[in-house]
Amino acid sequence: MPKFLKNLYTKEYINSLALNILIFYPSFNINSFTNQIFNSSWKNLELKQRMRHISTIIGIFIPLSYKKQISILINVYKYNQKTLGNRKDKLGLENLIYSDFVQVYGLDDFITSMFAIEYFTINSSAEFAIREFILKYEDKTIAQMKIWTKSQNEHLRRLASEGCRPRLPWANSLVKYIKDPSIVLEILELLQNDTSLYVKKSVANNLNDISKDHPNIVINIAKKWYGQNEDKNWIIKHATRTLLKQGNLEVLQIFGYIPKQNIKIIDFNMNSYVKIGTNIEFSFNLKSKYILGKLRIEYSIDFVRLNNKSNNKVFFITQKEFTTNIHKINKKHSFKLINTRKYYNGIHNINIIINGIIVHKQKFNLIG
């Protein structure tokens, strides 16, 4: 398994791609193509740069009209899917080069490109490519995406949602839809009753994107959809995860997590000093005069940053209906060194959160 995502594009994959192209384009120069892919700049390219590099080189080595290029690549793609059999899902990320080719060479041919995207999104995705067509042909592209919401193929229905996410990771933000997501909501409305998990995840992620800029819009949708059926319930639970982490009381109450005044934290136990690279362990009891009831339990840490600043991050513990009046919680948090987070010595706070309300605070000293 590749250590880094950029290493997904192995020599084996490129050689297989070249051989498959040769089947449908006999003039294809495999050796020159492969040498051009793995040129002197290859090692310095990251995943999306390698993707763009490959798709661009493909266009150079198939010097035909765009329509003929697409015809060849669709045949290659279908042949590749057929030969992979049950393994076809394992090349989904690598095969983004096909839709990237459409993005590079097809922006001036809308009809051919939409035809191609319908093929290339199957068992892969065209979520990055379709955004460029939204920017250039907004009305026509959105109309096409609405048609895809009715497709029998879940990949096309998922593309309709994923492609218009305002803040899609790894992609340029759709600034217009960040400011006004009305058009995006029209597509999501058409997908609200979808039963495919693949599609539901995308709809939920799209709504979660929107919640970061327009929380009230998503709160209103949550109130409208939640409780209608299990599929919508699943979407709303995942669509409101950012709002839940923010302790939005309105969203918490949609799920029945109301503030509890009668719950106390007792017997809190935690080390006062924690060394970077190890874990902090803490435990406590929830206690009430009555049954604890439905609780969402989280904790947050105020991480020390440079210049005496801090950064608060929320972590989930559990959420369920408690049928007793006392319950013990044990938790461990890792301060293992990782590339995406840097730790600093100093006094940190840990906060216990119940149904969106901080009910206990405790200090500990993180040392190197």
Secondary structure by P-SEA (a helix, b strand, c coil): ccccccccccaaaaaaaaaaaaaccccccaaaaaaaaaccccccccaaaaaaaaaaaaaaaacccaaaaaaaaaaaaaaaaaaacccccccccccaaaaaaaaacccccaaaaaaaaaaaaccccaaaaaaaaaaacaaaaaaaaaaaaacccaaaaaaaccccccccccccccccccccaaaaaaaaaaacccccaaaaaaaaaaaaaaaaccaaaaaaaaaacccccaaaaaaaaaaaaaaaaaccaaaaaaacccccccccccbbbbbccccccbbbbbbbbbbcccccccccccccccccccccbbbbbbbbcccccccccbbbbbbcccccccccbbbbbcbbbbbbbccccccbbbbbbbcc
